[in-house]
Structure formats: C-alpha cells, structure tokens
Amino acid sequence: MAGISLQTWIFAILGGVLPTFLWLWFWMEESDGDAPKGLLILGYIGGMLGVLILLPLNSYVAHLNLPTNQITILYAILEECVKVSIIGLLAFSPRICVDATDYTIYLVTGALGFSALENTLYLLQPIAHITDIGSVVITGNLRFFGATVLHTVTVAIVGIFIGIAYPLGKFGKTIAALLGISAGVLIHIMFNTYIQLGTRQGTIIAIAGIWSIALVIIMIFDRLKAYQVQVSQNVSAS
C-alpha cells in the first residue's frame, strides 16, 4: 500500500463504501428499520474488521502450495466463518436479536461493511493507475454486482436459517447456523470457481447465478417476516 496517494485512497473509499450504503438502505427498508442504529454501525465496522483478520489468514493459505481448487475452498470457508463469527459475537444474544429477522439484518450489515473495505482495497490499484478509466469502471461494477451481492447472500442465508429455527432454542439455532454457513460456503465456492475461469461466460454465469439466489433470498426473507408476526401472535396468545 506504500506510495498510494491520499487522493487515491479517498476515491477508492468512496467507490468501495458508497455502493454498500445502497444495499444497506434496501435491507433496512425490507426489515422496516427497527434495529438500533448504534448496533448497525458497530456491525458494519465489525465487518470491516473481518477483512483485516482475513488478510494474514489468506496470505498463509496462499503459501501452502495447494492446488487452486483447494485454496478456493479454504478461502470460502475462512471468509464465511469470519464474517458470521464477528457478527455473532457482537449481536447474537436474546437481548439484541429479539425477532427472527434480526439475525439476517445484522449479518447483512456486517457483510456490507466487509464488502466496503474489500472493495476499497480492490479499487486502489486501478485508481492509482488511472490511465485506463475503463478498468476502474469494470472493477467497480464487478464488485458491486458480483462480490458485494455474494457476501450479502452468503450471510443472509445463515440469518434466515437461524430465523427459521428461532423458537427452537440455542441448540436448534446453532445447528441452523452451521447448516447456513455450509450453504453459504458452497455458494461462495461455486461463484469463485466460475469467476476464476477468466471467461465472459464464466463471469456471466457467476453474476446471474448470485443474483438469482439473491432474489430467492429476498422472497424467503419476506416470508420470514410473516413467520415472525405469527410467532409473536402465538407468544401473546399463550
């Protein structure tokens, strides 16, 4: 990172952070915006911290001299476990997550913080060598339409699994979280595998696939909100 100017950092931060606010606004609208703002900010910052934790871990994995497919799998496992673990430590308590949908909202917020810093780091080099403005635009668009959606989807699945298991107690929610992480890791591996093909067809399949999953996730989240209302009504009636 040495030798990168302050101006480059500013543009990279703007390009990395601002698009995540659009996704954050969308999810706040989906959730009716009831979560405490202070906790959401903390979750967003916690997601950024996840990138800093992963930098040395990914560097270690890269030096293991393993086949590319195994490195891809390890990267996916590490990223998903770190993202979920940080938000779990910050927000997963009965006092904070009072609704079935809260797990998804906090996880998505953390994932967007993770994406913000990761996108910023990816944009530094293209902006520093801005002789080709096209590469900056392409990198930014791929991060916005691809990686940011990927990070959001993989943790949203975990949140939805936990939300569905909401009435089952701590053990049930733990099992649900593990199943959700496994599903998120699988999606992450598939996305990275197609992106690493380095072809237009592979990129299209990866982005189209992750957007299709995102639409399904949003529909399931809407059903989860209705489920939460039903759970609340049952508790009130009992």
C-alpha positions in Angstrom: 0.0 0.0 0.0 3.0 2.2 0.2 3.3 5.0 -2.3 -0.5 5.3 -2.8 -1.6 8.9 -2.6 -4.3 10.3 -0.2 -6.4 11.2 -3.2 -6.3 7.6 -4.5 -7.4 6.4 -1.0 -10.3 8.9 -1.0 -11.6 7.9 -4.4 -11.2 4.2 -3.5 -13.0 4.6 -0.2 -15.9 6.4 -2.0 -16.1 3.8 -4.7 -15.9 1.0 -2.1 -18.2 2.3 0.6 -20.9 4.3 -1.1 -22.4 1.4 -3.1 -22.8 -0.6 0.0 -25.0 2.1 1.5 -27.4 1.5 -1.3 -27.7 -2.2 -0.4 -27.9 -1.3 3.3 -30.7 1.1 2.6 -32.6 -1.7 0.7 -32.3 -4.1 3.6 -33.3 -1.5 6.2 -36.4 -0.9 4.1 -37.0 -4.7 3.9 -36.7 -5.0 7.7 -38.8 -1.9 8.5 -35.7 -0.3 10.0 -36.3 -1.3 13.7 -32.7 -2.3 14.6 -30.8 0.1 16.8 -28.6 2.4 14.6 -25.6 2.1 17.0 -25.5 -1.7 16.8 -25.8 -1.5 13.0 -22.9 0.9 12.8 -20.9 -1.4 15.1 -21.8 -4.4 12.9 -20.7 -2.5 9.8 -17.4 -1.7 11.4 -17.1 -5.3 12.6 -17.5 -6.5 9.0 -14.6 -4.2 8.0 -12.5 -5.7 10.8 -13.2 -9.1 9.2 -11.2 -8.1 6.1 -8.2 -7.2 8.3 -8.4 -10.5 10.1 -8.5 -12.4 6.8 -5.5 -10.6 5.2 -2.9 -12.6 7.1 -5.0 -15.8 7.1 -5.4 -15.7 3.3 -1.8 -14.9 2.9 -0.9 -18.0 4.9 -3.3 -20.2 2.8 -1.8 -18.8 -0.4 1.7 -20.0 0.7 0.5 -23.6 1.4 1.3 -24.7 -2.1 -2.0 -26.4 -2.5 -4.0 -26.9 -5.8 -6.1 -23.9 -6.8 -9.4 -25.7 -6.1 -8.4 -26.4 -2.5 -7.2 -22.8 -2.0 -10.6 -21.7 -3.3 -12.4 -23.9 -0.8 -10.2 -22.7 2.1 -10.7 -19.0 1.2 -14.5 -19.5 1.1 -14.6 -21.3 4.4 -12.4 -18.7 6.1 -14.4 -15.8 4.8 -17.8 -17.1 5.7 -16.7 -18.3 9.2 -15.0 -14.9 10.0 -18.0 -12.9 8.8 -20.5 -14.9 10.8 -18.3 -15.2 13.9 -17.7 -11.4 14.2 -21.4 -10.5 14.0 -22.3 -13.5 16.2 -20.0 -12.1 18.9 -21.4 -8.6 18.5 -25.1 -9.2 18.1 -26.3 -12.7 18.7 -27.9 -12.5 22.1 -31.5 -12.7 23.2 -31.3 -9.1 24.3 -30.3 -7.9 20.8 -31.9 -10.3 18.4 -35.5 -10.1 19.6 -37.1 -11.0 16.3 -36.5 -13.9 13.8 -35.4 -11.4 11.2 -32.8 -9.6 13.3 -30.1 -12.2 12.6 -30.3 -11.6 8.9 -30.2 -7.8 9.2 -27.1 -7.8 11.5 -25.3 -10.4 9.3 -26.1 -8.5 6.1 -24.9 -5.2 7.7 -21.6 -6.9 8.7 -21.2 -8.3 5.2 -21.7 -4.9 3.7 -19.0 -3.5 5.9 -16.8 -6.4 4.9 -17.5 -5.6 1.2 -16.9 -1.9 1.7 -13.3 -2.4 2.8 -12.6 -5.3 0.5 -13.9 -3.2 -2.5 -11.8 -0.3 -1.4 -8.7 -2.4 -1.4 -9.5 -3.8 -4.8 -10.0 -0.3 -6.3 -6.7 1.1 -5.0 -4.5 -0.2 -7.9 -6.9 0.6 -10.8 -7.4 4.2 -9.4 -3.7 4.7 -8.8 -3.0 3.7 -12.4 -6.0 5.6 -13.8 -4.5 5.8 -17.3 -7.3 3.3 -18.2 -10.6 4.6 -16.7 -12.3 1.6 -18.2 -10.6 -0.8 -15.8 -11.7 1.3 -12.8 -15.3 1.2 -14.0 -15.2 -2.5 -14.8 -13.7 -3.4 -11.4 -16.2 -1.2 -9.6 -19.1 -2.7 -11.4 -18.0 -6.3 -10.9 -17.5 -5.6 -7.2 -21.0 -4.0 -6.9 -22.9 -6.5 -9.0 -20.8 -9.6 -8.1 -18.8 -9.8 -4.9 -21.0 -7.4 -2.8 -24.1 -9.4 -3.6 -22.2 -12.6 -2.9 -21.1 -11.5 0.5 -24.6 -10.4 1.3 -26.3 -13.6 0.1 -24.0 -16.0 1.8 -24.6 -14.5 5.3 -28.3 -13.7 4.6 -28.8 -17.5 4.2 -27.2 -18.0 7.6 -29.5 -15.4 9.1 -32.6 -16.9 7.5 -31.7 -20.4 8.8 -31.3 -19.1 12.3 -34.5 -17.1 12.0 -36.5 -20.2 10.9 -35.1 -22.0 14.0 -35.8 -19.0 16.2 -38.3 -20.9 18.5 -36.0 -23.9 18.9 -33.7 -22.5 21.5 -29.9 -22.1 21.5 -29.1 -25.7 20.3 -31.5 -25.5 17.4 -30.2 -22.1 16.3 -26.6 -23.4 16.5 -27.4 -26.3 14.2 -29.3 -23.9 11.8 -26.3 -21.6 11.8 -23.9 -24.4 10.8 -26.2 -25.5 8.0 -26.5 -21.9 6.8 -22.7 -21.5 6.9 -22.3 -24.7 4.9 -24.8 -23.5 2.3 -23.0 -20.1 2.1 -19.6 -21.7 1.7 -20.9 -23.9 -1.2 -22.4 -20.8 -3.0 -19.1 -18.9 -2.4 -17.0 -21.8 -3.8 -19.3 -22.0 -6.9 -19.1 -18.3 -7.5 -15.3 -18.1 -7.2 -14.9 -21.2 -9.4 -16.8 -19.6 -12.3 -15.1 -16.2 -11.8 -11.7 -17.9 -11.9 -12.4 -19.3 -15.3 -11.5 -15.9 -16.6 -14.0 -16.0 -19.4 -17.0 -13.8 -20.2 -19.3 -16.8 -20.0 -18.0 -17.8 -16.6 -18.4 -14.2 -15.2 -22.0 -14.0 -16.6 -22.9 -17.4 -15.1 -21.4 -16.4 -11.7 -23.2 -13.0 -11.5 -26.5 -14.2 -13.0 -26.4 -17.1 -10.5 -25.7 -15.0 -7.5 -28.5 -12.5 -8.4 -31.0 -15.3 -8.9 -30.1 -16.6 -5.4 -30.4 -13.1 -4.0 -34.0 -12.7 -5.4 -34.9 -16.1 -3.8 -33.3 -14.9 -0.5 -35.4 -11.7 -0.6 -38.6 -13.6 -1.1 -37.8 -16.0 1.7 -36.9 -13.1 4.0 -40.4 -11.6 3.3 -41.9 -14.9 4.3 -39.7 -14.9 7.4 -41.2 -11.5 8.4 -44.7 -13.0 8.1 -43.5 -16.0 10.2 -42.2 -13.6 12.8 -45.6 -12.0 13.1 -47.2 -15.4 13.6 -44.6 -16.4 16.3 -45.3 -13.1 18.1 -49.0 -13.7 18.0 -48.7 -17.2 19.3 -46.5 -16.0 22.2 -49.0 -13.2 23.0 -51.9 -15.7 23.0 -50.2 -18.2 25.2 
